[in-house]
Amino acid sequence: MREKSYKIKDSCEKDIAKIIDDDNLLLMHMTLTKGTGLPEHFSNSNVYMIIVKGILTIKLAEQEEKEYGQRDIVNIPYNIKMNINNFNDEILEFFVIKAPNPKNYIGN
């Protein structure tokens, strides 16, 4: 068998899981409950966030907060300060793709 298979956990609680961490990319699956978020940090690669359900609230650098919902894809360039939160009742579920994998990004 040449292909690889990965399982994604279904969660109703805050959960951050690495699904794929290889030379090409880092793929993470995240669920955030109301009032939870990620620590403010700088993007360490090209980041793509794919929202599966809920509403993602994001603040990039000095911009105003913006909201993105189900089926939206948000691209964040390298080295941008970001703040990610779920301020809504519904669970926020999204995937984060970092390509190239930060461990191989030339800017790091």
C-alpha positions as CSV (number, residue, x, y, z in Angstrom):
1,M,0.0,0.0,0.0
2,R,1.4,3.4,-1.0
3,E,-1.1,5.7,0.4
4,K,-1.4,6.8,4.0
5,S,-4.6,7.3,5.9
6,Y,-5.2,9.8,8.7
7,K,-7.9,9.9,11.3
8,I,-9.5,13.2,12.4
9,K,-10.9,13.3,15.9
10,D,-14.5,14.6,16.5
11,S,-14.5,16.8,19.5
12,C,-16.9,19.1,21.4
13,E,-14.1,20.5,23.5
14,K,-11.1,22.7,22.6
15,D,-8.7,20.5,20.7
16,I,-5.6,21.1,18.6
17,A,-4.2,18.1,16.8
18,K,-1.4,17.7,14.3
19,I,-2.6,15.4,11.5
20,I,0.3,15.5,9.1
21,D,3.8,16.8,9.9
22,D,6.1,15.9,7.1
23,D,8.7,17.7,4.9
24,N,6.0,19.2,2.6
25,L,3.4,20.6,5.0
26,L,2.0,20.7,8.5
27,L,-1.7,20.0,8.7
28,M,-3.6,20.6,11.9
29,H,-7.2,20.1,12.9
30,M,-8.6,22.5,15.5
31,T,-11.9,22.9,17.5
32,L,-12.5,25.9,19.7
33,T,-15.5,26.3,22.0
34,K,-17.1,29.6,22.8
35,G,-14.7,32.0,24.4
36,T,-11.5,30.1,23.5
37,G,-8.8,30.9,21.0
38,L,-5.2,30.6,20.2
39,P,-2.4,32.6,21.8
40,E,-1.4,35.6,19.8
41,H,1.5,34.7,17.6
42,F,3.3,35.3,14.3
43,S,2.7,33.1,11.3
44,N,5.7,30.9,10.8
45,S,4.9,29.9,7.2
46,N,2.3,30.4,4.6
47,V,-0.9,29.6,6.5
48,Y,-4.3,28.5,5.1
49,M,-7.3,28.1,7.4
50,I,-10.3,26.2,6.1
51,I,-13.4,26.6,8.2
52,V,-15.6,23.5,8.5
53,K,-18.2,24.9,10.9
54,G,-18.7,27.8,13.2
55,I,-17.4,31.4,12.9
56,L,-13.7,32.2,13.1
57,T,-12.8,35.7,14.4
58,I,-9.3,36.8,13.3
59,K,-7.3,39.9,13.9
60,L,-4.2,40.3,11.7
61,A,-1.5,42.8,12.6
62,E,-3.2,46.2,13.1
63,Q,-6.3,45.4,11.1
64,E,-9.8,45.3,12.5
65,E,-11.2,41.9,13.5
66,K,-12.9,40.0,10.7
67,E,-15.2,37.0,10.8
68,Y,-15.1,34.0,8.5
69,G,-17.6,31.1,8.4
70,Q,-18.2,27.6,7.0
71,R,-16.4,26.9,3.7
72,D,-14.3,30.0,3.9
73,I,-10.6,29.7,3.3
74,V,-8.3,32.3,4.8
75,N,-4.7,32.8,3.7
76,I,-2.2,34.4,6.0
77,P,1.3,35.3,4.7
78,Y,4.5,34.5,6.6
79,N,5.4,36.6,9.7
80,I,2.1,38.3,10.3
81,K,0.9,38.8,13.9
82,M,-2.4,37.0,14.3
83,N,-5.1,36.5,16.9
84,I,-7.7,33.7,16.4
85,N,-10.8,33.3,18.5
86,N,-14.3,31.8,18.7
87,F,-16.7,34.3,20.3
88,N,-19.9,32.4,19.1
89,D,-22.0,29.7,20.7
90,E,-21.4,27.2,18.0
91,I,-18.2,25.1,18.1
92,L,-15.6,26.4,15.6
93,E,-13.9,23.6,13.6
94,F,-11.2,24.3,11.1
95,F,-8.1,23.0,9.5
96,V,-4.7,24.8,9.3
97,I,-2.3,24.1,6.5
98,K,1.2,25.4,6.7
99,A,3.1,25.1,3.5
100,P,6.0,24.6,3.4
101,N,6.2,23.0,6.8
102,P,7.6,25.7,9.2
103,K,10.5,23.4,10.1
104,N,11.6,23.7,6.4
105,Y,10.6,27.4,5.8
106,I,13.6,29.5,4.7
107,G,12.4,32.5,6.6
108,N,12.7,30.7,9.9
